Amino acid sequence: MTSYFDDSEIAILRAWRHKLHQFPEISGEEAETAREVVSFLADTSPDKVVTQLGGHGVALVYEGAEAGPTVMLRCELDALQIHEISDLPYRSRVDGKAHMCGHDGHMTMMAAVGRHLAGNRPARGRAILLFQPAEETAHGAEAVLADPKFGAITPDYSFAIHNMPGLPLAHVAVAAGQITCASMGLRVELTGKTAHASMPETGVSPATAVARIITGLEKFQTGEVVAQGFQRVTLTSVQMGKPVFGITPGSAEIRMTLRRPESDKMPALLEDVLSMIRATAAEEGLALAHTTHNFFRACINDPDAAAAFETAADRMNLSPVTDYVPIRGAEDFGLFGSCSKSALLFIGAGMDKPMVHNPDYDFPDELIPVGAGLFLGVLDQLLGFAQPAGR
């Protein structure tokens, strides 16, 4: 397999990934992580550094000598509110927060690209390395696109990589078209009236409504694979009453995740679900309130961008996985397809690896040069390098 990095460089990158892993910051709080990125890549002499982009986002711009397209490579800054279960020497030092999705690894792959660009500038156009904030809440991409500073660096192409446990290590899954689903969180509040447990008839309990709603969600589960007509409404949390024995509940909160392949059909699915919940609440004499959260748009790979990833993987002799995408999951990258030709690639983290968002997950360091090599292969195709790219 072709590599752009020698062992000493990989050791530096691995150590930096372990540093990031120890000091995770969740969505909206990534200020120190952003400063660390800028500091670590300062000696790569980017032509422009954009900070506070859509929050704590950072974009580093490397200009080519000739006119050409703008190619953006994107990774994520944020960690998760998960307590890490690990005896790793570099485990999280922040209680209840950890890089359980591999964003520390994604940042390191991107930093490897930046360090390579220090001595191998684009021959034409410009390369942009975007460290996006708030990916986990689906607020980051929207905030970046809405930031006036993004207008000056709007890309023609956008690329992202996400590691994926359950795929063989360093195998790749990419294709044109649908890659991920759209997803949205729905929070429902049902309000009645508490009562003494000996006289429940004097109150209005949400218990029956909760049971009916949970059962009613079953009709929204259609299809098994991501294709036209597929949808899922997944119950994620139910809270009702107090942990006591003498009081019947007077309120309840239900949380669920809605998903479909098409972003523009999410409002219709939301309205269908809410219609069922409204009717149930009214019949049970309950007040209803709801909020929506974390609207991830579907990722649809542009054919030209996907082909660039495929060529880069082929040049590195990486094995493709052809039956993996599209997936039911969501990723806050889809919006970049509204302003550029975009593609998301999944890279295998190992068959026996804990799944992302699990408390015992850890990003495989072996993927650092592989992911960086894929990004550099894309830049080589679209921009070229002013000096040989190390192949």
N, C-alpha and C positions, 0 to 999 in steps of 0.2 A: 504494500500500500504506500502510495506517495505521501511524504510528509514534508511540511514546510519548516519544521522545528527540530532542533537537536535536543539532546537529553538535558543539557544545562538550562535551556530555555523552558522546557517542559517543567523542570524542577521549580523554576521561579514562578511559573504560572500556577502550578499545583499549590505551592505555599500561599500564594495570594488567594486562591479559592478557599483554602482552609481558614484564612484570616476572615474573609467575608462570612464564612459559615458561622464563625463564633459570635458575630455581632449583627444578627438579623434585625431588620426593621420592616414593619408591616406597611400595608398600603397607606399612603398619605403621610408617612413618617420617615421617608427614606433620605433625610437630609445628610446624615453622616455617610451613608453608603454612596450618595452622589458625590460628596467631597472626596471620598476615597478613590472613586473612579477617576475624577479629574486629576488628582495627585499622582496616581499610579501611571497615567498615560501622558503626563505633562511632558516627559522627555521624548515623546514621539512627535512633538512639534506639529500638532494639528494646525491648519490654517485658520480655523475658527472654532471656538468652544462656546456652545449655547447652554446656559444653565437655567434653572427654574423654568423648564419647559413643561407646560401642562402640570405644574406642581413642582416636584423635585427632579424632573427629567433632565437628562444631559444628552447633548448631541455634539459629536466631534466631527469636523468637516476636513477632509483631505482632498485638496484640489489637484486636478491633472493639468498638464501643460497645454493641452489642446481642448477645444470645445467637444462636448459629448454629453451623454445622459447623466442624470443624477441617480445614483444607486444607494438605497438606504438598507442597512443591515440593522435589525432590531433585536434587543434582548430586554429582560425585565429586571427591575431593581428590588422588588418587594418580596418579603417572606410571608409566612402564615402564622396565625395565632394557634399554634400547636406546640405542646410540650414534647421535646425530643427525648426519645427513649434510646439511649446510646451510651457506649463506653468509649467512644472515639476520643482521642486526645484533643481534637479540635471541635468537639460538640458545642452547641449553642451555650453561650454564657448568659443569655437573656431568658429568664424563666417564662414559659408559656409562649415563646416565639421561636421559630426555627425555619430554616430553608428546606422545607419538606416538599418542594416542587422542583428543586434543581436550579432556581434562578441564580444561585451563586455560581453554578457551573456554566450557565448560559452567559453570565457576565464575563466569566473568565475566557470562554471561547471568543467573545467579542474583543476582550482586551488583547488576546493573542493576535487577532487581526490588526488591531491598532499598532502593536509593537512591530509587526511585519511591515506595515505601511510606512513606518518611520524610515526605512531604508529602501522601500519599493513603492514610490508614489504612483498613483494612477497615471497612465499615459494620457488619458483624455477624461473629460467629464469630472465628476467628483464622487467620492465615496463618503457616506455619512454613517457613523456608528451611533445609533440611538439606544440609550439606556432608558427604557420607558418606566414611568412610575405606575403604581396602582393597577397592575394587570389583574390581580386576584379579585378585585371588586368590579372590574369592567368599566372603571371610570377613566383609566389612564389614556387609552388611545383617543377617546373622545376629547379629553382635555388637551392632549397634545395637538390634535387637529384644529381645535378651536383657538389655540394660542397664536396671537399675531406673529410671534417669532417663527412659527413653523412655515409661514408663507414664504420666507426667504430661502428655505431649504426643502421645499416640497419635492418629493422624489418622482422620478419616472418609473422606477422599479423599487419594490420593497420585498425583503426576504427575512424569514425568521425560522429558527430551529427549536424544536422542543424535544427533550429526551423522553423516552417512553419505556418504562418497565413492561415486561411481557413480550417485547420484541428482542430477538437475539442481539447481543452486544455489537454495536457499530453497524448493524444492518439499517437500511433506510427505507422509509415509506413516503412516497410523494407521487402525485399525479395531478393532471389538470382537472378542474371542476371541484365538486363538493369535497371538502376535507373535514370540516367540523360542523356541528349543529349550532343553531342559535339557541340561547338559553336565557331564562329570566327567573328571578326569585319572586315569590308572592307571599306576603305576610298578611294574615287575616286575624282580626280581633272580633270575638263574639262577646257581647256584654249582656248579662242578665241581672240576677239579684241573688246574693247569698242568703242562706237560711240556717237555722239550727238543724243539726243532723237528725234530730228526732222529729222534726216537722218540715221535711223537704218540700212539701206542697206549698209552703208559704214563700218559697223562693222561686227563681227561674234559673234552672241549671242548664249550662250549655252541653252537658254530657251527651244527651241524645243527638243533638245537632252535630257534635264532633264525630260521633260514630257514623252518622248518616253521610257526612261529608267525606270521611275516609273511604267508606264503601263507594260513594258516588264517583270518586276519582278513578275507579277502575275502568269506567267507560271511555276514558281519555287515553288509554294505553292501546295504541294501534300500530301494527307492524313490528317486525323484529330487527330489520336492517334499515340503515339510513337510506331512504328513498322517498319518492313522492307518496304522501299519505302517512308517513311515519310521524308519531308524536309520543311524548311521554310526559306525565305529570307525576313527580316523585315526591312523596311525603318525606320531609326531612326533620320536622320537630313538632311536638304537641306538648303544650303546657296548660294545665288546668287546675285551678284551685290552689290551696295552700297545703303543705305537708302536715296536716292535722287530722283529727278524727271527729271533731265536734261541729264542723262547718261544711255545708255543701258548697260547691263552687259557684261563683257568680260571674266568672269570666274565663275565657280560654283564648289561647293564641295558637294558630296553626301556621306552619311554614312549609312551603313546597317549592319545587323547581319545575318549571315548564320548559319543554324543548321541542323544537321542530327543525327540519333542515333549512327552512326559508325564513329569513329575518322578517320579511314583510308580512308573513302570516302569523307572527307571534301575537299581535293585537287581537286577532280573531280568536285564537286559542285562549288567550287571557279572558276575553269577554265570555266565551262559552263556559269556562270554569267558574267565573264570578256569577254568571247567571244561575248556575246550579247552587252555589253557596248562598246567594241572595234569597232564593226561594226557600231553601232549608232554614235559614235564619228567621225569615218572616213567619214560617209555619211554626217555629218553636218559640216565637215571641222574644227574639233576641235582637239587640242593636248590632249593626255590622260596620266595621271600618276595615280598610285594606290599604296596603302600600306595596309598590313594586320596587325591586332592587336588582342590581347587577345584570343589566341587559347586555349580554354578549352577542354580537352579530356573528352570523355564520362566516366561516372562512371559505372562500371560493377561489381556488388557484387559477390564475391566468395561464393559458397554455404556453406562452413564451417564457414566462418566469419559471413555471414548473419544468420546462425543458432545460433551462439553464441549470437548475438544481440536478436534474437527471444526468446531464453531461458532466457536471462536477463530480458526482458520485461515481460515474463510470470511469472517469480519469483516475480516481483514487482506488479503483477496483473494489468498491464497496458493494455488498450483496443487496439487491432490492427485495423488498417484501411487497408483493403485488396484490394481496388480498386483505389489506389492513384498513385502508381508508376507503370511504369516509367513516369517521367515528361518531359516537353519540355525544362525546364530550364537547366542551366549548373552550375558546381561547380568545383573548382580547387583542386579536390581530386583524380580524376581518375588516374593520373600518378602513384600514390602510389601502384596501382594494378599491375604495371610492376615489382615491386620488392618484393611484399608480397601478402598474401591473405587479401583482403581489403573489407570493407563494410561501406556504408554510410546509416545512418538512419535519417528519418525525424520525428520530434516530434511536435505535434500540439501546436500552440501558441494561439489558440482560433478562433472561427468561425467569430466573429465580429471585429477582430483585423485588423488594417491597414496593407496592404501588405508590406513586406520588400522592402526597397528602397523608400518608401513613406516618406515624410517629417514629418509626425505625428506618425510614428511607434515608439514603445518602446518594448524592450524585456520583457516578463513576468517573474518577479522574482520567481514565483511559479515553474518555470521549473528548477531552479538551482539544488535543491536536486534530482529531477527526472532524469535529464541528467547525473549528477554525479553518481547516483545510477546505471544507465544503464552501464556506463563505468566500474564501480567497479564490476558489475555483470559479465562482460566479463572477467575482470582480474581474478576474483574468479574462473571461469571455466578453463581458460587457464594456470594460474600461481598458483592459490591458495594463501592463506595468511598465514604468519608465525604465526599470532595471529588471533583469531576469527574476522570475518569481520563485526560483529555488527548485524547479522541477528537473 
